[in-house]
Amino acid sequence: MLKYDKEVLEKILLEECGYPAWSASLSAENIYKLDERLQKTLDAWLIDRSVSDEINVEGITIKQIIEKEHSSFIKALMTMDVFLQEPELAKKFAATPAAFFGWA
């Protein structure tokens, strides 16, 4: 489980990331359930919005997810959580990211 200040995260999502209020609230409420191996990555992002490549599953990093999925940091963090639980999915993503998310 991740530890963070829900109000701070929600404010960042609203004011800096352009999330609608309901989405910012829902995201801030629910990411605590993610794998604790993502804690340092979240902490760094909360401080200065930097995106760390420290977490790597089957060669896939959060930066790559953001780039290939055209996603926000929070969505990429959730995707990485799935990859941490099921590394085979990271391999599929690496092979065909567009098809993985239904774009192709």
C-alpha positions as CSV (number, residue, x, y, z in Angstrom):
1,M,0.0,0.0,0.0
2,L,1.2,3.5,-0.9
3,K,1.4,6.3,1.6
4,Y,0.8,9.9,0.5
5,D,-1.3,13.0,1.3
6,K,-4.6,12.5,-0.5
7,E,-5.4,16.2,-0.5
8,V,-2.0,17.2,-2.0
9,L,-2.3,14.6,-4.7
10,E,-5.8,15.6,-5.5
11,K,-4.8,19.3,-5.8
12,I,-1.9,18.4,-8.1
13,L,-4.2,16.4,-10.3
14,L,-6.8,19.2,-10.5
15,E,-4.5,22.2,-10.8
16,E,-1.5,20.9,-12.7
17,C,-2.7,17.9,-14.6
18,G,-6.1,19.1,-15.7
19,Y,-8.1,16.2,-14.2
20,P,-11.9,16.8,-13.7
21,A,-12.7,17.0,-10.0
22,W,-14.4,13.6,-9.9
23,S,-11.4,11.9,-11.6
24,A,-8.8,13.6,-9.3
25,S,-10.8,12.6,-6.3
26,L,-11.2,9.0,-7.4
27,S,-7.5,8.7,-8.4
28,A,-6.3,10.2,-5.2
29,E,-8.6,8.0,-3.2
30,N,-7.6,4.7,-4.8
31,I,-3.9,4.6,-5.7
32,Y,-3.0,3.7,-2.1
33,K,-3.8,0.2,-3.1
34,L,-0.9,0.0,-5.6
35,D,2.2,-2.1,-4.9
36,E,4.5,-0.5,-2.3
37,R,7.5,-0.9,-4.7
38,L,6.0,2.1,-6.5
39,Q,6.3,4.3,-3.3
40,K,9.6,6.0,-4.2
41,T,8.4,6.7,-7.7
42,L,5.3,8.4,-6.4
43,D,7.2,10.3,-3.8
44,A,9.6,11.7,-6.4
45,W,6.7,12.8,-8.7
46,L,4.8,14.4,-5.8
47,I,7.9,16.5,-4.9
48,D,8.9,17.8,-8.4
49,R,6.9,15.9,-11.0
50,S,10.0,13.9,-12.0
51,V,9.4,10.5,-13.5
52,S,11.9,7.9,-12.3
53,D,13.0,4.9,-14.4
54,E,13.9,3.0,-11.2
55,I,11.0,0.5,-11.6
56,N,11.5,-1.7,-14.7
57,V,9.5,-4.7,-15.5
58,E,10.6,-6.8,-18.5
59,G,12.4,-3.7,-19.8
60,I,9.4,-1.4,-19.5
61,T,9.6,1.8,-17.4
62,I,6.9,4.3,-16.3
63,K,8.4,6.8,-18.8
64,Q,7.9,4.3,-21.6
65,I,4.3,3.7,-20.6
66,I,3.6,7.4,-20.5
67,E,5.1,7.8,-24.0
68,K,3.7,4.8,-25.7
69,E,0.3,4.9,-24.0
70,H,0.0,8.7,-24.2
71,S,-1.1,8.6,-20.5
72,S,-0.8,10.6,-17.4
73,F,1.7,9.7,-14.7
74,I,-1.1,8.3,-12.5
75,K,-2.4,6.1,-15.2
76,A,1.1,4.9,-16.0
77,L,1.7,4.2,-12.3
78,M,-1.5,2.0,-12.3
79,T,-0.3,0.2,-15.5
80,M,3.1,-0.4,-13.9
81,D,1.3,-1.9,-10.9
82,V,-0.4,-4.4,-13.2
83,F,3.0,-5.2,-14.8
84,L,4.5,-5.8,-11.4
85,Q,1.8,-8.3,-10.6
86,E,1.8,-9.9,-14.1
87,P,5.2,-9.5,-15.8
88,E,3.9,-11.4,-18.9
89,L,1.7,-8.4,-19.6
90,A,4.7,-6.2,-19.7
91,K,6.2,-8.4,-22.3
92,K,3.1,-8.1,-24.5
93,F,3.1,-4.4,-24.0
94,A,6.8,-4.2,-25.1
95,A,6.0,-6.2,-28.2
96,T,2.9,-4.2,-29.4
97,P,2.0,-1.3,-27.1
98,A,-0.8,0.0,-29.5
99,A,-2.4,-3.4,-29.7
100,F,-2.0,-4.0,-26.0
101,F,-4.4,-1.0,-25.3
102,G,-6.7,-1.7,-28.2
103,W,-5.4,1.1,-30.5
104,A,-4.5,-1.2,-33.4
